[in-house]
Amino acid sequence: MTFKIYTKTGDKGETSLIGGVRVPKYHLRIESYGTVDELNSYIGLVKDSLNDAEVSNLLQEIQDRLFTIGSVLASDPEKSKMKIPDLHESDIELLEKAIDYMNESLPDLTSFVLPGGHIAASYCHVARCVCRRAERLVVHLKTESEVPEIVSIYLNRLSDYLFVLSRKIIHDANATEIAWRPRM
């Protein structure tokens, strides 16, 4: 049996959530998990631009967690009976430990920094911005529907991780972090 990638069921602008409910493709739940999918793609770009096995392994784990989040967001909480993977506090703790470890070797942050200075750091900043957008969408979705609190917490911490990772990349490459110098 061959799996076809196209089903034609979305040709009229609707898609199905896990649980079978059909919603318009612009539905906030679709926007939320679509943005998480976009974030996952950027994390892959970050991972592929680095030559650091330890960081790459963590980024792949993050990609797996983002698939978990996508599954949670793609499920209709009232209709789905399907067992969905879930996040754990240990997933957030892993990000926090990585942030703390990277911060040990970084100079103190004395100003805002502009994205740039190294291609991989720039990819991190793009991923961080997409992560913040995903978080905003999830927070909005939580006002209309059930979403586990841990999802927005994880996304919040992930954006912090991506910011610190961008700084570590700059530092490790002996590149220059670009300080924002506000015009006064």
N, C-alpha and C positions, 0 to 999 in steps of 0.2 A: 504494500500500500504506500503510495506516494502522498506526502503532505503538501498541499498547495498553499502557497503564501497568500494568495488572494481568495477571498470568499464572496465578494460583491455585496455583502450584507451592509456595508457602510457607505455604499454609493449615494445614498440619499441624505447623508449628513448625520446619521445616528450611529451609535456603537453600543455594545452590550457591556455592562458591568458584570463582574463575577457575581452570580446570583440570578442573572438573566434579565435584569431590568435594562431597558433600552433608554438611552439618554442622548441628547444632542451632543455633537462632538465639541461644542463650545462650553459644555457643562463644567462647572467649577471643579468637580471631581476629576474630570478628564484633563483639564488644565493643570491640576495639581500633579497627577502622576505623569503627565506628559513632560512637565518641567523637571521632575525627578529623573525621567529618562534622558532628557537633554543634559542634565547635570552628570549623569552616569557616563555619557559620551565624552564630556569634557574631562572627567576623571581619567578615562582611558587615554585621552590625549596627554594629560599630565604624566601618567604612568609611562607612556611610550616615549616621552621626551627625556626621561631620566635614566641614569645609569647607576642606580642604587637599589640593590636587590631587597634590602630591608624595607625601604619606603615603597617599592613596587609591590611587595607582598601585602603591606598594609593597605595600599590603594586598591588592590584587588579585593581584599576583604571588605573595604568600604563599598566597592561596586556591588558586592554580594548583598550587603545591608541595604543598598539603594534599591535593589531588585525586591527585597523584602518589603521595603516601604512602598514601592510601586504596587505590590500585590495587595497590601493593606488598603491603599488608596483606591485601587481598582475594584474593590469589593463593596457591594451594597450591604451596609451593616445590618439592615433589617431583613434582607432576603437571602443572603448567601449562607449556605450550610457548609461550604467547603472549608476545610482546615487550611489556614493561611499561616505561613511562617511569621514569627514575631521577633521584635527587637527585645533586647535585655539591657538592664542597667550596665552590664559588663561591656556592652558595645560603646556606650558613652564613656565609661571609665577608660577604655582602650584609647579613645581619642584624647582624653584629658592627660593620660600618661605620656602619650606621644607629644602633645603640646608642651608639657612640662619638661620633657627630655630635650626637645629642640631648643626651648627657651634658655636652658642652662648654658649653651654655647653661643647664644646670640647677644649682641650689644643691646643695652637698654634702648627702648623706643622713646625718642625724645621729640618726635614730631609725627604728623601724619605722613604716610609715604604714598607716592604715586605709583600706579602699576607700571611695571617695566623694569629694565635693567638686565634681564636675561629672559630668553624665550620661554623656558619652563616656568619661571616665576610669573611671567605674563599669563601663561595658560592657567596657573593657579588662581590668579586674580579673576580671570573670566569665570572659572569654575566657582569661585567664591561668590561672585555676583549672581550667577544662576542659582546657587544654593540659597542665597538670601531671598531671591524671588520665589523659589519653591517653598521656603519657610513662610513667606507672607501669604502665599496661596493656601497653604495648609492651615494657617491660623484663621484665615477667612472661612475656609471650609468647615472648621470646627464650630463656627457660629451657626452653621446650617445643618450639620450632620455630625454623627459620632466619628471621631478620629482619636485614637489613643494619644494621650499627652506625650508619650515618649517619642513620637514621630517628630513633633516640632522641636523637642529638646535635642534630639539627635541632629537634626538639620542645623540648629543654632550652633551646636558644638562643632559640627563639621565645617561650617564657614569659618570659625575661629581656627581650626586645624589648617585649613587651606591658606589662611592669611599667614600663619606662622611658618608653614611649609614654604611659602613664597620667600619669606625672609631667610630661611635656612638655605634655600637654593642659591640666593644671592650671596650669602655669606660663604658657603662652600665653594662657589665659583670665583671667589675674590672679585665679584662684580660690585658695582656701586648701587646701593639703595638710594632711590631718588626721593629726597625729602621734599615735602610740599612747602613752598615758600610763599605764603599769602602776600599778595600785593596790597600794601597799605597806603 
